[in-house]
Amino acid sequence: MTRLLKAVLISFTLTWSFASIAAPPIWDADFGPDTGLQNDDSDIDVTLGFMFPFDGGMYDTVAIGTNGGVTLGVGGVFAGDQYIDYDIYDISYFESDFTDLGNPAILPFSTDLDNGDGPVGTIHFKTDATAAVITWNGVATNQNDNVAFITFQLTLASDGTITFGYDGITGDLILDLDEGIVVGVSNGMGDAVPVSSDLSAPVNADVAAKSTYEIWCYDEDMVVAGNCYAQDGSRPDNSAFDLDQTNVVFTPNATGGFDISSVATPPAPPPGPVAGEVLGNYGGCTVGVSDGRFDPTLPLLILLSIVGLLTRRKF
């Protein structure tokens, strides 16, 4: 293979890689301050910059847990232990620590994460008068606590909207994670049977239940009767987790539940520049607005530069 062809292939590969890897459509890249939360199976109370409405209550305090979830308010059954049990995918812990916790629980990625032994990863919190953002950034697991495993984010809006975002699973969902995964919300009062939803579906409209969730089981739990909340062992295992690089949005509805939507692809690109509009002129080349799609301009310029260099060396 000639040096020219190698250079062309490398330039296209790099450009395509950077164009293909992207955060989910709803994602705040400014994580805000590090909470300093590093101990395994731990939590920290933070104060929101607004009152967050949930199931008829108003909350200005959130307990952030290292295991990938939060509880609202203080003074519940586990007021001093609000990190959410890492065994929550198991039927006994699911009932006591999710559906009947005493406090509402919001779980973007609840499992046995470990942010303390490395320490690996950071947990961030920022808030203003309209929204609070919590980010678990490159946190590890208890099974493999020295390697970053996942980055995900929770946004609580002042109108009650809850948004989960997932920006990269860099570990192995089976080899690096020996517990199941629970994603969902619960009012924590045990007053209604929670509804299992396919959170990767484009729309789950009018989910009346105040507690709704999806569970993935660690592979060994598939054959243990009742261990992963489904008595028949029908839950998918962790390797089927399908929310990475997407969002899940819980919008409160009139029934007291939620309309749930999963944003699996970025929104439609914005309209192009107005005909004749010139945004810049560089070396005689008119440059317009990028719509975020793959653009061959950069690799073409690289190719032309390489050809120019080779031509100069030859002559």
C-alpha positions in Angstrom: 0.0 0.0 0.0 1.4 3.4 -1.0 2.0 6.1 1.6 -0.5 8.3 -0.1 -3.3 5.6 0.1 -2.4 5.0 3.8 -2.7 8.7 4.6 -6.0 8.9 2.8 -7.4 5.9 4.7 -6.2 7.2 8.1 -7.7 10.7 7.5 -11.1 9.2 6.5 -11.1 6.8 9.5 -10.2 9.5 12.0 -12.8 11.9 10.6 -15.5 9.2 10.6 -14.7 8.1 14.1 -15.0 11.6 15.6 -18.2 12.2 13.6 -19.8 8.9 14.7 -19.1 9.0 18.5 -21.3 11.6 20.1 -23.1 12.3 23.4 -26.9 11.6 23.5 -29.1 14.4 22.1 -29.9 15.8 25.6 -26.6 16.1 27.4 -24.9 18.8 29.5 -21.2 18.7 28.9 -20.6 21.2 31.8 -20.9 18.7 34.7 -20.3 21.4 37.4 -18.4 20.8 40.6 -17.2 17.4 41.8 -19.2 16.4 44.9 -16.1 14.5 46.2 -18.3 11.4 46.7 -15.8 8.6 46.5 -16.7 6.0 49.2 -18.3 2.7 48.0 -22.0 2.3 48.8 -22.3 5.9 50.0 -24.4 9.0 49.4 -24.4 12.7 49.9 -27.3 15.2 50.4 -27.5 18.2 48.1 -29.9 21.1 47.9 -31.7 22.0 44.7 -32.1 25.5 43.5 -35.9 25.0 43.2 -38.7 22.9 44.5 -39.0 19.6 42.5 -42.5 18.3 42.1 -43.0 14.5 42.3 -46.2 12.6 43.0 -47.9 15.5 44.8 -44.9 16.4 46.9 -42.3 19.1 46.6 -38.6 18.4 47.3 -35.6 20.7 47.6 -33.2 18.0 48.8 -31.7 15.1 47.0 -29.5 12.2 48.2 -27.1 11.2 45.5 -25.9 7.6 45.7 -22.7 6.1 44.4 -24.7 3.1 43.1 -26.3 5.2 40.3 -29.5 6.6 41.8 -31.0 9.3 43.9 -33.7 9.6 46.5 -35.8 12.7 47.1 -36.0 14.4 50.5 -34.9 13.2 53.9 -36.5 11.5 56.8 -37.7 8.3 55.0 -37.2 4.7 56.1 -33.5 4.9 55.1 -32.9 8.5 55.8 -29.2 7.9 56.6 -28.8 5.1 54.1 -30.2 6.5 50.9 -27.7 5.3 48.4 -30.1 2.6 47.1 -29.0 -1.0 47.6 -26.9 -2.4 44.8 -29.0 -5.7 44.9 -32.1 -3.8 44.0 -32.6 -6.0 40.9 -33.3 -8.9 43.3 -37.0 -9.3 44.2 -36.5 -8.8 47.9 -34.4 -5.7 47.6 -36.6 -4.4 44.8 -39.6 -4.4 47.0 -38.0 -2.9 50.1 -35.5 -0.5 48.5 -37.4 0.7 45.4 -41.2 0.2 45.6 -41.5 0.7 49.3 -38.4 2.7 50.2 -40.3 5.5 52.0 -38.7 8.1 49.7 -39.1 8.6 46.0 -36.3 6.9 44.1 -35.0 8.0 40.7 -32.5 5.5 39.1 -30.8 6.3 35.9 -28.4 3.3 36.2 -28.8 1.4 39.5 -26.2 -1.4 40.0 -23.1 -2.2 42.1 -20.9 0.8 41.1 -17.8 1.5 43.1 -16.3 4.9 43.0 -14.0 4.5 46.0 -11.2 2.0 45.7 -9.4 3.5 42.7 -10.6 6.1 43.1 -12.0 5.9 39.5 -14.4 8.5 38.2 -16.2 11.5 39.7 -19.7 12.4 40.6 -20.8 15.9 39.9 -23.8 18.1 40.8 -24.9 21.5 39.7 -28.1 23.4 40.0 -29.9 26.7 39.2 -33.4 27.9 39.5 -34.8 25.7 36.7 -32.8 22.4 36.6 -30.3 20.3 38.5 -27.8 18.0 36.7 -26.1 15.0 38.4 -23.4 13.2 36.4 -21.6 9.9 37.2 -18.5 10.5 35.2 -16.4 7.4 34.3 -17.3 5.5 37.4 -16.2 2.0 38.0 -17.9 -1.2 39.3 -17.3 -3.3 42.3 -16.3 -6.2 40.1 -13.6 -4.1 38.4 -13.0 -1.1 40.5 -9.9 0.3 38.8 -11.2 0.9 35.4 -13.8 3.5 34.2 -17.0 1.7 33.3 -19.8 4.1 32.4 -20.7 7.8 32.2 -24.4 8.8 32.7 -26.4 11.8 33.7 -29.7 12.7 35.5 -31.5 16.0 35.0 -34.3 17.1 37.2 -36.3 20.1 35.9 -38.4 22.4 37.9 -41.6 21.4 36.0 -41.1 17.7 37.1 -39.5 16.4 34.0 -36.8 13.7 34.6 -34.2 13.0 31.9 -31.6 10.2 31.9 -28.7 10.4 29.5 -26.0 7.8 28.7 -22.7 8.8 27.2 -20.6 5.7 26.9 -20.2 2.2 28.5 -16.5 1.5 28.2 -16.6 -1.7 30.2 -18.1 -5.2 29.7 -21.7 -5.5 30.9 -21.1 -9.1 32.0 -17.4 -9.4 32.9 -17.2 -6.1 34.7 -20.6 -6.1 36.3 -21.8 -9.0 38.5 -25.1 -7.5 39.5 -28.3 -6.7 37.5 -29.3 -3.2 36.4 -32.5 -1.3 37.3 -33.5 1.9 35.5 -36.7 3.8 36.5 -38.6 5.9 39.0 -40.7 5.1 42.1 -42.7 7.1 44.5 -41.4 4.7 47.2 -44.7 4.3 49.0 -45.6 0.8 47.8 -49.2 1.9 47.1 -49.3 0.6 43.5 -47.9 -2.2 41.5 -45.0 -0.8 39.5 -45.2 -1.1 35.7 -42.4 -2.6 33.7 -41.7 -0.5 30.6 -39.5 -0.9 27.5 -37.6 2.3 28.1 -35.8 2.1 24.7 -39.2 2.3 22.9 -39.6 5.7 21.1 -42.8 6.5 23.1 -44.5 5.0 26.2 -47.5 7.3 26.3 -49.7 7.8 29.4 -48.0 5.4 31.8 -50.4 5.9 34.7 -48.2 4.2 37.3 -46.2 6.4 39.6 -43.5 3.7 39.7 -42.1 2.4 36.4 -38.9 0.6 35.6 -36.9 -1.7 33.4 -34.6 -4.5 34.7 -31.6 -6.3 33.2 -30.2 -9.3 35.0 -26.6 -10.4 35.4 -26.3 -13.5 33.2 -26.0 -16.0 36.1 -29.2 -14.8 37.6 -31.2 -15.9 34.6 -31.4 -19.4 35.9 -32.0 -18.6 39.6 -35.7 -18.7 40.2 -37.1 -15.3 41.5 -33.7 -13.7 41.9 -34.2 -11.0 39.3 -37.8 -10.0 40.2 -39.2 -12.1 37.3 -40.1 -15.5 38.7 -39.9 -17.1 35.3 -36.4 -15.9 34.5 -37.6 -14.0 31.4 -35.6 -10.8 32.0 -32.9 -10.0 29.5 -29.3 -10.1 30.9 -27.0 -7.1 31.2 -25.5 -7.6 27.7 -28.9 -6.6 26.3 -28.8 -3.1 27.9 -29.8 -0.9 25.0 -29.9 2.7 26.4 -26.3 3.7 25.8 -25.9 7.0 23.7 -29.6 7.7 24.2 -32.0 9.6 26.5 -35.0 8.5 28.5 -37.4 11.4 29.3 -40.2 11.1 31.9 -42.7 13.8 31.5 -45.5 14.1 34.2 -49.0 13.6 32.7 -52.5 14.2 33.8 -53.0 10.7 35.2 -50.3 11.2 37.9 -47.9 9.0 35.9 -45.6 9.8 33.0 -45.3 10.0 29.3 -41.9 8.3 28.6 -39.9 8.7 25.5 -36.5 7.5 24.4 -34.5 9.7 22.1 -32.5 7.1 20.1 -31.2 9.4 17.4 -30.3 13.1 17.3 -32.9 15.6 16.3 -33.3 16.5 12.6 -30.5 18.9 11.5 -31.2 22.6 11.3 -32.0 24.1 8.0 -29.0 25.1 5.8 -27.9 28.7 5.3 -29.9 31.0 3.2 -29.1 31.0 -0.5 -26.2 33.3 -1.2 -25.2 33.6 2.5 -21.5 33.6 3.1 -20.3 32.8 6.6 -16.6 33.0 5.8 -14.0 33.0 3.0 -10.8 31.2 3.4 -8.3 31.0 0.5 -11.0 31.7 -2.0 -13.3 28.9 -0.6 -16.7 29.9 0.7 -17.7 28.3 4.0 -21.3 27.7 5.0 -23.0 26.4 8.1 -22.4 22.8 9.3 -25.6 20.8 10.0 -23.7 18.2 12.1 -23.7 15.5 9.5 -20.6 13.9 8.1 -18.8 16.4 5.9 -16.2 15.3 3.4 -14.5 18.7 3.4 -12.0 18.0 6.1 -10.7 14.7 4.6 -10.7 16.2 1.1 -8.5 19.1 2.3 -6.2 16.6 4.0 -6.0 14.7 0.8 -5.2 17.8 -1.2 -2.5 18.8 1.3 -0.9 15.3 1.1 -0.9 15.4 -2.7 0.6 18.9 -2.6 3.4 17.8 -0.3 4.2 14.7 -2.4 4.2 16.8 -5.6 6.6 19.3 -4.1 8.9 16.6 -2.9 8.9 15.0 -6.4 9.7 18.2 -8.3 
